Amino acid sequence: MNFSHIIFDLDGTLTDNTSGIKNSLRYALQKMHYDPIPDHLPDEFIGPPLQWGFKNLFGMNEKNTVLAVEYFREYYGENGWRENEPYPGISEMLEELNLLGKQMFVATSKLEKFAVKIIQHFEFDKYILQLKGADYGGEKATKANIISELLNSRQLVQSKEIVMVGDTVFDVEGGNEIGISTIAVNYGFGKEEELKAANPDFFVDDVEELYEILVR
């Protein structure tokens, strides 16, 4: 398959933002007077919208969820987005794909303004033509919606020559729902058995393997 357009997830796919997300979550829970999180960040918290995580993983009602998201973003906007680093080989891969003429995009459930800061900070914006992130309230933050909005804004019709690359079932299910190709990466936050059960078109263990599929 020759992929003409590549859509990347951000957290767990291009960068490892574990520290920033964990510290932002810890700050929010402390402000809400909830028990602190264990040392290990809940895997399910990264990938879906923040609103989903606070509601489903911490049992918060609507009012507390809104407040927790505000606190999370308060810390994240100051410090959390910087507590982050690209996975080894990502910058080089993006440069090579750009030289090959691949059209590259980012679709993330992270608040869009933070995601833009991150790709600019790491100079990924040299290669990424457009980024779509979550809206402020999270109403349209499902991965399928974000991918769909991205395709519509570029006037692209879904096809198997367009591929979604991500590390969680939300990325794979979102791409499958839209009708584009999907690649699950096993070096991020998703669990291998869950990723494979979501039926991605390809499954890779590292960045080198990902690159080999994307340049076929």
C-alpha positions, 0 to 999 in steps of 0.5 A, spaced: 500 500 500 502 506 498 500 511 503 499 518 500 496 522 506 499 520 513 495 522 520 499 521 526 496 521 533 500 525 538 501 522 545 504 515 545 505 516 537 510 522 536 512 524 543 512 521 550 508 526 554 507 521 560 511 526 565 507 532 563 500 528 563 501 525 570 503 531 573 497 535 570 493 529 573 496 529 580 495 537 580 488 536 578 486 531 583 490 534 589 486 541 587 479 536 587 481 533 594 481 526 591 486 521 593 493 522 589 494 517 583 499 511 584 506 512 581 503 508 575 499 513 570 492 509 569 493 507 561 486 508 559 487 516 561 491 517 555 488 517 548 480 518 550 478 526 551 480 528 558 472 529 560 471 521 559 477 520 563 475 524 569 468 521 569 469 514 567 476 512 571 475 517 577 467 517 577 466 524 577 460 527 576 458 533 570 460 539 575 466 536 578 469 533 571 468 540 568 472 543 574 478 537 574 479 538 566 480 546 568 485 544 573 488 539 569 489 544 563 492 550 568 498 545 570 498 543 563 498 550 560 504 552 564 508 546 565 505 539 562 506 540 555 514 541 556 514 535 560 515 531 554 520 528 549 519 525 542 520 518 541 527 516 538 527 516 531 521 520 530 524 527 528 528 523 523 522 519 520 518 525 519 524 528 515 525 522 511 517 522 509 517 529 508 523 528 503 519 523 499 513 527 498 508 524 504 502 529 506 502 529 514 497 531 519 496 530 526 489 528 529 489 528 537 484 528 543 489 533 546 486 540 546 488 543 540 492 549 542 496 545 547 498 540 541 500 546 536 505 548 542 508 541 542 509 540 535 512 547 534 516 546 540 519 540 537 519 543 530 514 538 527 510 543 524 516 543 518 513 537 516 505 537 519 501 540 514 495 541 519 493 539 526 486 537 528 485 537 536 479 537 541 475 542 542 475 546 549 468 542 551 470 535 549 464 534 545 467 533 538 473 530 541 472 522 539 478 520 534 473 519 529 470 526 529 477 529 529 479 525 523 473 526 519 474 534 521 481 533 518 479 530 512 473 535 510 477 541 511 482 538 506 477 536 502 479 529 502 475 523 501 476 517 505 481 512 502 485 506 504 491 510 501 490 515 507 492 512 514 491 513 521 497 511 526 496 511 533 498 507 539 491 506 542 484 503 540 481 509 540 486 511 534 484 504 530 477 504 531 477 511 529 480 510 523 476 504 521 470 507 522 472 513 517 474 507 512 481 509 512 487 504 513 490 504 520 497 502 523 497 500 531 504 502 534 506 498 540 511 503 543 506 508 546 500 507 551 496 502 548 495 494 550 498 490 545 492 485 546 487 490 545 490 494 539 490 487 536 483 486 537 481 492 534 483 490 528 488 495 525 491 493 518 498 493 520 501 492 527 508 495 529 513 494 535 517 500 534 519 507 529 523 503 525 518 498 523 513 504 522 517 507 517 518 501 513 511 500 512 510 508 511 515 508 505 512 502 501 
